[in-house]
Amino acid sequence: MFNIGIVELLVISFFLIIFIKPEEVPKIFKQAGLLYRKLNSYVSNIKYEFSNIENIDLNKQKKSLKKTKKNKKL
């Protein structure tokens, strides 16, 4: 998902050492992981809802097509 190479990891770790206390690094990574999990869950829920909306719309279109075909046959 993220194309992070060794150089990027070194830059990130350099800034972590400079700006953040070493005791706080695990807490920050834990919070970042929880945030990522929540965002991923929200995105998957939104995708699921949109797919349901599309399926409902497709079913309505199929029903209306069947009705028009029946009306044309009569």
PyMOL Python script that loads the backbone (N, CA, C, O; Angstrom):
from pymol import cmd

cmd.read_pdbstr("""\
ATOM      1  N   MET A   1       0.833  -1.182   0.000  1.00  0.00           N
ATOM      2  CA  MET A   1       0.000   0.000   0.000  1.00  0.00           C
ATOM      3  C   MET A   1       0.877   1.245   0.000  1.00  0.00           C
ATOM      4  O   MET A   1       0.742   2.099  -0.876  1.00  0.00           O
ATOM      5  N   PHE A   2       1.758   1.352   0.959  1.00  0.00           N
ATOM      6  CA  PHE A   2       2.668   2.476   0.997  1.00  0.00           C
ATOM      7  C   PHE A   2       4.024   2.001   0.489  1.00  0.00           C
ATOM      8  O   PHE A   2       4.568   1.013   0.984  1.00  0.00           O
ATOM      9  N   ASN A   3       4.561   2.699  -0.487  1.00  0.00           N
ATOM     10  CA  ASN A   3       5.888   2.363  -0.985  1.00  0.00           C
ATOM     11  C   ASN A   3       6.923   3.130  -0.184  1.00  0.00           C
ATOM     12  O   ASN A   3       7.408   4.180  -0.605  1.00  0.00           O
ATOM     13  N   ILE A   4       7.249   2.589   0.971  1.00  0.00           N
ATOM     14  CA  ILE A   4       8.230   3.225   1.842  1.00  0.00           C
ATOM     15  C   ILE A   4       9.510   2.415   1.773  1.00  0.00           C
ATOM     16  O   ILE A   4       9.536   1.228   2.095  1.00  0.00           O
ATOM     17  N   GLY A   5      10.562   3.080   1.350  1.00  0.00           N
ATOM     18  CA  GLY A   5      11.857   2.431   1.254  1.00  0.00           C
ATOM     19  C   GLY A   5      12.689   2.674   2.490  1.00  0.00           C
ATOM     20  O   GLY A   5      12.231   3.276   3.460  1.00  0.00           O
ATOM     21  N   ILE A   6      13.914   2.198   2.442  1.00  0.00           N
ATOM     22  CA  ILE A   6      14.816   2.314   3.586  1.00  0.00           C
ATOM     23  C   ILE A   6      15.175   3.776   3.850  1.00  0.00           C
ATOM     24  O   ILE A   6      15.321   4.179   5.004  1.00  0.00           O
ATOM     25  N   VAL A   7      15.317   4.573   2.786  1.00  0.00           N
ATOM     26  CA  VAL A   7      15.679   5.983   2.964  1.00  0.00           C
ATOM     27  C   VAL A   7      14.559   6.724   3.692  1.00  0.00           C
ATOM     28  O   VAL A   7      14.818   7.516   4.597  1.00  0.00           O
ATOM     29  N   GLU A   8      13.311   6.462   3.293  1.00  0.00           N
ATOM     30  CA  GLU A   8      12.181   7.120   3.947  1.00  0.00           C
ATOM     31  C   GLU A   8      12.091   6.716   5.416  1.00  0.00           C
ATOM     32  O   GLU A   8      11.818   7.552   6.278  1.00  0.00           O
ATOM     33  N   LEU A   9      12.321   5.429   5.700  1.00  0.00           N
ATOM     34  CA  LEU A   9      12.300   4.963   7.088  1.00  0.00           C
ATOM     35  C   LEU A   9      13.388   5.635   7.921  1.00  0.00           C
ATOM     36  O   LEU A   9      13.164   5.965   9.086  1.00  0.00           O
ATOM     37  N   LEU A  10      14.561   5.838   7.330  1.00  0.00           N
ATOM     38  CA  LEU A  10      15.643   6.521   8.042  1.00  0.00           C
ATOM     39  C   LEU A  10      15.290   7.978   8.324  1.00  0.00           C
ATOM     40  O   LEU A  10      15.578   8.484   9.408  1.00  0.00           O
ATOM     41  N   VAL A  11      14.670   8.656   7.364  1.00  0.00           N
ATOM     42  CA  VAL A  11      14.278  10.047   7.570  1.00  0.00           C
ATOM     43  C   VAL A  11      13.212  10.132   8.661  1.00  0.00           C
ATOM     44  O   VAL A  11      13.284  10.993   9.538  1.00  0.00           O
ATOM     45  N   ILE A  12      12.234   9.247   8.606  1.00  0.00           N
ATOM     46  CA  ILE A  12      11.185   9.236   9.625  1.00  0.00           C
ATOM     47  C   ILE A  12      11.765   8.967  11.000  1.00  0.00           C
ATOM     48  O   ILE A  12      11.420   9.652  11.963  1.00  0.00           O
ATOM     49  N   SER A  13      12.645   7.977  11.106  1.00  0.00           N
ATOM     50  CA  SER A  13      13.230   7.663  12.409  1.00  0.00           C
ATOM     51  C   SER A  13      14.113   8.805  12.913  1.00  0.00           C
ATOM     52  O   SER A  13      14.171   9.052  14.118  1.00  0.00           O
ATOM     53  N   PHE A  14      14.795   9.499  12.012  1.00  0.00           N
ATOM     54  CA  PHE A  14      15.608  10.646  12.402  1.00  0.00           C
ATOM     55  C   PHE A  14      14.742  11.731  13.045  1.00  0.00           C
ATOM     56  O   PHE A  14      15.089  12.261  14.101  1.00  0.00           O
ATOM     57  N   PHE A  15      13.610  12.062  12.404  1.00  0.00           N
ATOM     58  CA  PHE A  15      12.730  13.080  12.962  1.00  0.00           C
ATOM     59  C   PHE A  15      12.056  12.608  14.240  1.00  0.00           C
ATOM     60  O   PHE A  15      11.799  13.410  15.137  1.00  0.00           O
ATOM     61  N   LEU A  16      11.767  11.318  14.332  1.00  0.00           N
ATOM     62  CA  LEU A  16      11.197  10.792  15.576  1.00  0.00           C
ATOM     63  C   LEU A  16      12.177  10.953  16.737  1.00  0.00           C
ATOM     64  O   LEU A  16      11.780  11.322  17.843  1.00  0.00           O
ATOM     65  N   ILE A  17      13.434  10.680  16.487  1.00  0.00           N
ATOM     66  CA  ILE A  17      14.444  10.797  17.541  1.00  0.00           C
ATOM     67  C   ILE A  17      14.607  12.251  17.966  1.00  0.00           C
ATOM     68  O   ILE A  17      14.761  12.543  19.152  1.00  0.00           O
ATOM     69  N   ILE A  18      14.573  13.153  17.006  1.00  0.00           N
ATOM     70  CA  ILE A  18      14.783  14.569  17.320  1.00  0.00           C
ATOM     71  C   ILE A  18      13.593  15.191  18.042  1.00  0.00           C
ATOM     72  O   ILE A  18      13.776  15.889  19.039  1.00  0.00           O
ATOM     73  N   PHE A  19      12.361  14.947  17.549  1.00  0.00           N
ATOM     74  CA  PHE A  19      11.200  15.679  18.031  1.00  0.00           C
ATOM     75  C   PHE A  19      10.365  14.951  19.084  1.00  0.00           C
ATOM     76  O   PHE A  19       9.574  15.584  19.782  1.00  0.00           O
ATOM     77  N   ILE A  20      10.526  13.650  19.207  1.00  0.00           N
ATOM     78  CA  ILE A  20       9.669  12.896  20.115  1.00  0.00           C
ATOM     79  C   ILE A  20      10.555  12.135  21.109  1.00  0.00           C
ATOM     80  O   ILE A  20      11.602  11.595  20.750  1.00  0.00           O
ATOM     81  N   LYS A  21      10.109  12.111  22.354  1.00  0.00           N
ATOM     82  CA  LYS A  21      10.836  11.350  23.365  1.00  0.00           C
ATOM     83  C   LYS A  21      10.745   9.855  23.033  1.00  0.00           C
ATOM     84  O   LYS A  21       9.705   9.393  22.564  1.00  0.00           O
ATOM     85  N   PRO A  22      11.789   9.120  23.264  1.00  0.00           N
ATOM     86  CA  PRO A  22      11.753   7.682  22.961  1.00  0.00           C
ATOM     87  C   PRO A  22      10.671   6.923  23.728  1.00  0.00           C
ATOM     88  O   PRO A  22      10.189   5.893  23.258  1.00  0.00           O
ATOM     89  N   GLU A  23      10.286   7.421  24.902  1.00  0.00           N
ATOM     90  CA  GLU A  23       9.248   6.745  25.678  1.00  0.00           C
ATOM     91  C   GLU A  23       7.869   6.887  25.026  1.00  0.00           C
ATOM     92  O   GLU A  23       6.989   6.052  25.236  1.00  0.00           O
ATOM     93  N   GLU A  24       7.689   7.941  24.241  1.00  0.00           N
ATOM     94  CA  GLU A  24       6.386   8.211  23.635  1.00  0.00           C
ATOM     95  C   GLU A  24       6.199   7.561  22.270  1.00  0.00           C
ATOM     96  O   GLU A  24       5.079   7.526  21.759  1.00  0.00           O
ATOM     97  N   VAL A  25       7.265   7.048  21.670  1.00  0.00           N
ATOM     98  CA  VAL A  25       7.179   6.468  20.332  1.00  0.00           C
ATOM     99  C   VAL A  25       6.189   5.299  20.278  1.00  0.00           C
ATOM    100  O   VAL A  25       5.364   5.279  19.365  1.00  0.00           O
ATOM    101  N   PRO A  26       6.217   4.329  21.191  1.00  0.00           N
ATOM    102  CA  PRO A  26       5.227   3.239  21.107  1.00  0.00           C
ATOM    103  C   PRO A  26       3.788   3.715  21.240  1.00  0.00           C
ATOM    104  O   PRO A  26       2.889   3.184  20.587  1.00  0.00           O
ATOM    105  N   LYS A  27       3.568   4.725  22.094  1.00  0.00           N
ATOM    106  CA  LYS A  27       2.212   5.270  22.242  1.00  0.00           C
ATOM    107  C   LYS A  27       1.737   5.896  20.936  1.00  0.00           C
ATOM    108  O   LYS A  27       0.587   5.721  20.533  1.00  0.00           O
ATOM    109  N   ILE A  28       2.625   6.618  20.289  1.00  0.00           N
ATOM    110  CA  ILE A  28       2.270   7.281  19.037  1.00  0.00           C
ATOM    111  C   ILE A  28       1.966   6.252  17.960  1.00  0.00           C
ATOM    112  O   ILE A  28       0.999   6.406  17.213  1.00  0.00           O
ATOM    113  N   PHE A  29       2.785   5.194  17.870  1.00  0.00           N
ATOM    114  CA  PHE A  29       2.528   4.160  16.872  1.00  0.00           C
ATOM    115  C   PHE A  29       1.227   3.417  17.167  1.00  0.00           C
ATOM    116  O   PHE A  29       0.513   3.027  16.243  1.00  0.00           O
ATOM    117  N   LYS A  30       0.918   3.223  18.435  1.00  0.00           N
ATOM    118  CA  LYS A  30      -0.337   2.562  18.800  1.00  0.00           C
ATOM    119  C   LYS A  30      -1.520   3.429  18.378  1.00  0.00           C
ATOM    120  O   LYS A  30      -2.487   2.925  17.808  1.00  0.00           O
ATOM    121  N   GLN A  31      -1.446   4.730  18.656  1.00  0.00           N
ATOM    122  CA  GLN A  31      -2.519   5.631  18.263  1.00  0.00           C
ATOM    123  C   GLN A  31      -2.649   5.710  16.739  1.00  0.00           C
ATOM    124  O   GLN A  31      -3.758   5.769  16.208  1.00  0.00           O
ATOM    125  N   ALA A  32      -1.517   5.711  16.044  1.00  0.00           N
ATOM    126  CA  ALA A  32      -1.551   5.750  14.578  1.00  0.00           C
ATOM    127  C   ALA A  32      -2.183   4.472  14.029  1.00  0.00           C
ATOM    128  O   ALA A  32      -2.940   4.525  13.059  1.00  0.00           O
ATOM    129  N   GLY A  33      -1.883   3.337  14.632  1.00  0.00           N
ATOM    130  CA  GLY A  33      -2.491   2.074  14.211  1.00  0.00           C
ATOM    131  C   GLY A  33      -3.987   2.057  14.445  1.00  0.00           C
ATOM    132  O   GLY A  33      -4.743   1.578  13.600  1.00  0.00           O
ATOM    133  N   LEU A  34      -4.425   2.578  15.592  1.00  0.00           N
ATOM    134  CA  LEU A  34      -5.861   2.644  15.874  1.00  0.00           C
ATOM    135  C   LEU A  34      -6.567   3.586  14.897  1.00  0.00           C
ATOM    136  O   LEU A  34      -7.664   3.288  14.425  1.00  0.00           O
ATOM    137  N   LEU A  35      -5.943   4.710  14.599  1.00  0.00           N
ATOM    138  CA  LEU A  35      -6.507   5.648  13.646  1.00  0.00           C
ATOM    139  C   LEU A  35      -6.619   5.014  12.260  1.00  0.00           C
ATOM    140  O   LEU A  35      -7.635   5.164  11.581  1.00  0.00           O
ATOM    141  N   TYR A  36      -5.573   4.308  11.849  1.00  0.00           N
ATOM    142  CA  TYR A  36      -5.591   3.638  10.541  1.00  0.00           C
ATOM    143  C   TYR A  36      -6.694   2.589  10.495  1.00  0.00           C
ATOM    144  O   TYR A  36      -7.393   2.469   9.489  1.00  0.00           O
ATOM    145  N   ARG A  37      -6.857   1.832  11.568  1.00  0.00           N
ATOM    146  CA  ARG A  37      -7.895   0.797  11.619  1.00  0.00           C
ATOM    147  C   ARG A  37      -9.294   1.414  11.520  1.00  0.00           C
ATOM    148  O   ARG A  37     -10.158   0.895  10.813  1.00  0.00           O
ATOM    149  N   LYS A  38      -9.510   2.526  12.234  1.00  0.00           N
ATOM    150  CA  LYS A  38     -10.815   3.194  12.181  1.00  0.00           C
ATOM    151  C   LYS A  38     -11.092   3.748  10.786  1.00  0.00           C
ATOM    152  O   LYS A  38     -12.189   3.579  10.254  1.00  0.00           O
ATOM    153  N   LEU A  39     -10.097   4.410  10.195  1.00  0.00           N
ATOM    154  CA  LEU A  39     -10.279   4.962   8.858  1.00  0.00           C
ATOM    155  C   LEU A  39     -10.549   3.861   7.841  1.00  0.00           C
ATOM    156  O   LEU A  39     -11.399   4.012   6.964  1.00  0.00           O
ATOM    157  N   ASN A  40      -9.824   2.757   7.961  1.00  0.00           N
ATOM    158  CA  ASN A  40     -10.022   1.631   7.054  1.00  0.00           C
ATOM    159  C   ASN A  40     -11.430   1.072   7.209  1.00  0.00           C
ATOM    160  O   ASN A  40     -12.071   0.719   6.219  1.00  0.00           O
ATOM    161  N   SER A  41     -11.906   0.990   8.432  1.00  0.00           N
ATOM    162  CA  SER A  41     -13.258   0.497   8.683  1.00  0.00           C
ATOM    163  C   SER A  41     -14.300   1.440   8.104  1.00  0.00           C
ATOM    164  O   SER A  41     -15.273   0.982   7.506  1.00  0.00           O
ATOM    165  N   TYR A  42     -14.121   2.752   8.268  1.00  0.00           N
ATOM    166  CA  TYR A  42     -15.054   3.725   7.707  1.00  0.00           C
ATOM    167  C   TYR A  42     -15.095   3.629   6.181  1.00  0.00           C
ATOM    168  O   TYR A  42     -16.168   3.645   5.577  1.00  0.00           O
ATOM    169  N   VAL A  43     -13.932   3.532   5.575  1.00  0.00           N
ATOM    170  CA  VAL A  43     -13.871   3.454   4.117  1.00  0.00           C
ATOM    171  C   VAL A  43     -14.543   2.180   3.615  1.00  0.00           C
ATOM    172  O   VAL A  43     -15.274   2.217   2.625  1.00  0.00           O
ATOM    173  N   SER A  44     -14.304   1.057   4.285  1.00  0.00           N
ATOM    174  CA  SER A  44     -14.933  -0.188   3.837  1.00  0.00           C
ATOM    175  C   SER A  44     -16.449  -0.137   4.033  1.00  0.00           C
ATOM    176  O   SER A  44     -17.190  -0.679   3.212  1.00  0.00           O
ATOM    177  N   ASN A  45     -16.921   0.501   5.102  1.00  0.00           N
ATOM    178  CA  ASN A  45     -18.365   0.666   5.300  1.00  0.00           C
ATOM    179  C   ASN A  45     -18.984   1.533   4.209  1.00  0.00           C
ATOM    180  O   ASN A  45     -20.072   1.234   3.717  1.00  0.00           O
ATOM    181  N   ILE A  46     -18.303   2.589   3.838  1.00  0.00           N
ATOM    182  CA  ILE A  46     -18.806   3.462   2.780  1.00  0.00           C
ATOM    183  C   ILE A  46     -18.851   2.715   1.452  1.00  0.00           C
ATOM    184  O   ILE A  46     -19.823   2.836   0.706  1.00  0.00           O
ATOM    185  N   LYS A  47     -17.804   1.942   1.152  1.00  0.00           N
ATOM    186  CA  LYS A  47     -17.795   1.150  -0.087  1.00  0.00           C
ATOM    187  C   LYS A  47     -18.944   0.152  -0.094  1.00  0.00           C
ATOM    188  O   LYS A  47     -19.592  -0.041  -1.122  1.00  0.00           O
ATOM    189  N   TYR A  48     -19.200  -0.480   1.042  1.00  0.00           N
ATOM    190  CA  TYR A  48     -20.282  -1.456   1.150  1.00  0.00           C
ATOM    191  C   TYR A  48     -21.634  -0.784   0.921  1.00  0.00           C
ATOM    192  O   TYR A  48     -22.488  -1.326   0.219  1.00  0.00           O
ATOM    193  N   GLU A  49     -21.826   0.387   1.507  1.00  0.00           N
ATOM    194  CA  GLU A  49     -23.085   1.107   1.335  1.00  0.00           C
ATOM    195  C   GLU A  49     -23.293   1.511  -0.119  1.00  0.00           C
ATOM    196  O   GLU A  49     -24.400   1.387  -0.644  1.00  0.00           O
ATOM    197  N   PHE A  50     -22.242   1.993  -0.772  1.00  0.00           N
ATOM    198  CA  PHE A  50     -22.374   2.368  -2.179  1.00  0.00           C
ATOM    199  C   PHE A  50     -22.679   1.162  -3.053  1.00  0.00           C
ATOM    200  O   PHE A  50     -23.465   1.269  -3.995  1.00  0.00           O
ATOM    201  N   SER A  51     -22.077   0.024  -2.762  1.00  0.00           N
ATOM    202  CA  SER A  51     -22.367  -1.173  -3.551  1.00  0.00           C
ATOM    203  C   SER A  51     -23.815  -1.600  -3.344  1.00  0.00           C
ATOM    204  O   SER A  51     -24.453  -2.075  -4.283  1.00  0.00           O
ATOM    205  N   ASN A  52     -24.347  -1.441  -2.133  1.00  0.00           N
ATOM    206  CA  ASN A  52     -25.762  -1.749  -1.887  1.00  0.00           C
ATOM    207  C   ASN A  52     -26.668  -0.814  -2.668  1.00  0.00           C
ATOM    208  O   ASN A  52     -27.671  -1.246  -3.235  1.00  0.00           O
ATOM    209  N   ILE A  53     -26.322   0.457  -2.701  1.00  0.00           N
ATOM    210  CA  ILE A  53     -27.121   1.431  -3.447  1.00  0.00           C
ATOM    211  C   ILE A  53     -27.121   1.072  -4.929  1.00  0.00           C
ATOM    212  O   ILE A  53     -28.162   1.125  -5.585  1.00  0.00           O
ATOM    213  N   GLU A  54     -25.953   0.707  -5.453  1.00  0.00           N
ATOM    214  CA  GLU A  54     -25.865   0.326  -6.865  1.00  0.00           C
ATOM    215  C   GLU A  54     -26.707  -0.910  -7.138  1.00  0.00           C
ATOM    216  O   GLU A  54     -27.395  -0.971  -8.157  1.00  0.00           O
ATOM    217  N   ASN A  55     -26.667  -1.901  -6.247  1.00  0.00           N
ATOM    218  CA  ASN A  55     -27.443  -3.118  -6.436  1.00  0.00           C
ATOM    219  C   ASN A  55     -28.932  -2.825  -6.405  1.00  0.00           C
ATOM    220  O   ASN A  55     -29.689  -3.386  -7.197  1.00  0.00           O
ATOM    221  N   ILE A  56     -29.358  -1.963  -5.510  1.00  0.00           N
ATOM    222  CA  ILE A  56     -30.778  -1.602  -5.427  1.00  0.00           C
ATOM    223  C   ILE A  56     -31.209  -0.904  -6.718  1.00  0.00           C
ATOM    224  O   ILE A  56     -32.269  -1.199  -7.270  1.00  0.00           O
ATOM    225  N   ASP A  57     -30.372   0.027  -7.194  1.00  0.00           N
ATOM    226  CA  ASP A  57     -30.693   0.734  -8.432  1.00  0.00           C
ATOM    227  C   ASP A  57     -30.761  -0.225  -9.614  1.00  0.00           C
ATOM    228  O   ASP A  57     -31.647  -0.103 -10.460  1.00  0.00           O
ATOM    229  N   LEU A  58     -29.827  -1.186  -9.682  1.00  0.00           N
ATOM    230  CA  LEU A  58     -29.831  -2.157 -10.768  1.00  0.00           C
ATOM    231  C   LEU A  58     -31.080  -3.025 -10.717  1.00  0.00           C
ATOM    232  O   LEU A  58     -31.676  -3.319 -11.754  1.00  0.00           O
ATOM    233  N   ASN A  59     -31.480  -3.438  -9.517  1.00  0.00           N
ATOM    234  CA  ASN A  59     -32.681  -4.254  -9.385  1.00  0.00           C
ATOM    235  C   ASN A  59     -33.914  -3.484  -9.834  1.00  0.00           C
ATOM    236  O   ASN A  59     -34.790  -4.053 -10.485  1.00  0.00           O
ATOM    237  N   LYS A  60     -33.999  -2.208  -9.500  1.00  0.00           N
ATOM    238  CA  LYS A  60     -35.130  -1.384  -9.927  1.00  0.00           C
ATOM    239  C   LYS A  60     -35.150  -1.245 -11.441  1.00  0.00           C
ATOM    240  O   LYS A  60     -36.213  -1.295 -12.060  1.00  0.00           O
ATOM    241  N   GLN A  61     -33.977  -1.071 -12.036  1.00  0.00           N
ATOM    242  CA  GLN A  61     -33.901  -0.950 -13.486  1.00  0.00           C
ATOM    243  C   GLN A  61     -34.322  -2.243 -14.167  1.00  0.00           C
ATOM    244  O   GLN A  61     -35.028  -2.213 -15.175  1.00  0.00           O
ATOM    245  N   LYS A  62     -33.893  -3.381 -13.624  1.00  0.00           N
ATOM    246  CA  LYS A  62     -34.272  -4.666 -14.205  1.00  0.00           C
ATOM    247  C   LYS A  62     -35.775  -4.865 -14.128  1.00  0.00           C
ATOM    248  O   LYS A  62     -36.389  -5.330 -15.088  1.00  0.00           O
ATOM    249  N   LYS A  63     -36.374  -4.519 -12.996  1.00  0.00           N
ATOM    250  CA  LYS A  63     -37.826  -4.660 -12.845  1.00  0.00           C
ATOM    251  C   LYS A  63     -38.574  -3.774 -13.826  1.00  0.00           C
ATOM    252  O   LYS A  63     -39.568  -4.197 -14.416  1.00  0.00           O
ATOM    253  N   SER A  64     -38.104  -2.552 -14.000  1.00  0.00           N
ATOM    254  CA  SER A  64     -38.784  -1.641 -14.921  1.00  0.00           C
ATOM    255  C   SER A  64     -38.630  -2.127 -16.366  1.00  0.00           C
ATOM    256  O   SER A  64     -39.554  -1.973 -17.164  1.00  0.00           O
ATOM    257  N   LEU A  65     -37.485  -2.708 -16.711  1.00  0.00           N
ATOM    258  CA  LEU A  65     -37.300  -3.261 -18.051  1.00  0.00           C
ATOM    259  C   LEU A  65     -38.234  -4.435 -18.292  1.00  0.00           C
ATOM    260  O   LEU A  65     -38.807  -4.564 -19.374  1.00  0.00           O
ATOM    261  N   LYS A  66     -38.390  -5.292 -17.290  1.00  0.00           N
ATOM    262  CA  LYS A  66     -39.299  -6.431 -17.418  1.00  0.00           C
ATOM    263  C   LYS A  66     -40.732  -5.955 -17.618  1.00  0.00           C
ATOM    264  O   LYS A  66     -41.470  -6.520 -18.425  1.00  0.00           O
ATOM    265  N   LYS A  67     -41.122  -4.926 -16.892  1.00  0.00           N
ATOM    266  CA  LYS A  67     -42.478  -4.382 -17.025  1.00  0.00           C
ATOM    267  C   LYS A  67     -42.700  -3.803 -18.410  1.00  0.00           C
ATOM    268  O   LYS A  67     -43.756  -4.008 -19.009  1.00  0.00           O
ATOM    269  N   THR A  68     -41.703  -3.073 -18.929  1.00  0.00           N
ATOM    270  CA  THR A  68     -41.862  -2.483 -20.252  1.00  0.00           C
ATOM    271  C   THR A  68     -41.899  -3.570 -21.328  1.00  0.00           C
ATOM    272  O   THR A  68     -42.636  -3.440 -22.306  1.00  0.00           O
ATOM    273  N   LYS A  69     -41.124  -4.630 -21.164  1.00  0.00           N
ATOM    274  CA  LYS A  69     -41.164  -5.735 -22.135  1.00  0.00           C
ATOM    275  C   LYS A  69     -42.517  -6.419 -22.104  1.00  0.00           C
ATOM    276  O   LYS A  69     -43.045  -6.782 -23.155  1.00  0.00           O
ATOM    277  N   LYS A  70     -43.093  -6.602 -20.919  1.00  0.00           N
ATOM    278  CA  LYS A  70     -44.404  -7.218 -20.810  1.00  0.00           C
ATOM    279  C   LYS A  70     -45.467  -6.333 -21.471  1.00  0.00           C
ATOM    280  O   LYS A  70     -46.357  -6.834 -22.158  1.00  0.00           O
ATOM    281  N   ASN A  71     -45.370  -5.038 -21.263  1.00  0.00           N
ATOM    282  CA  ASN A  71     -46.329  -4.093 -21.846  1.00  0.00           C
ATOM    283  C   ASN A  71     -46.236  -4.066 -23.372  1.00  0.00           C
ATOM    284  O   ASN A  71     -47.250  -3.927 -24.055  1.00  0.00           O
ATOM    285  N   LYS A  72     -45.030  -4.199 -23.900  1.00  0.00           N
ATOM    286  CA  LYS A  72     -44.840  -4.207 -25.353  1.00  0.00           C
ATOM    287  C   LYS A  72     -45.423  -5.478 -25.969  1.00  0.00           C
ATOM    288  O   LYS A  72     -45.951  -5.442 -27.081  1.00  0.00           O
ATOM    289  N   LYS A  73     -45.331  -6.609 -25.248  1.00  0.00           N
ATOM    290  CA  LYS A  73     -45.854  -7.860 -25.758  1.00  0.00           C
ATOM    291  C   LYS A  73     -47.373  -7.827 -25.816  1.00  0.00           C
ATOM    292  O   LYS A  73     -47.974  -8.442 -26.697  1.00  0.00           O
ATOM    293  N   LEU A  74     -47.987  -7.127 -24.902  1.00  0.00           N
ATOM    294  CA  LEU A  74     -49.450  -7.047 -24.870  1.00  0.00           C
ATOM    295  C   LEU A  74     -49.892  -6.119 -25.940  1.00  0.00           C
ATOM    296  O   LEU A  74     -51.090  -5.893 -26.105  1.00  0.00           O
TER     297      LEU A  74
END
""", "prot")
cmd.dss("prot")
cmd.show_as("cartoon", "prot")
cmd.util.cbc("prot")
cmd.orient("prot")
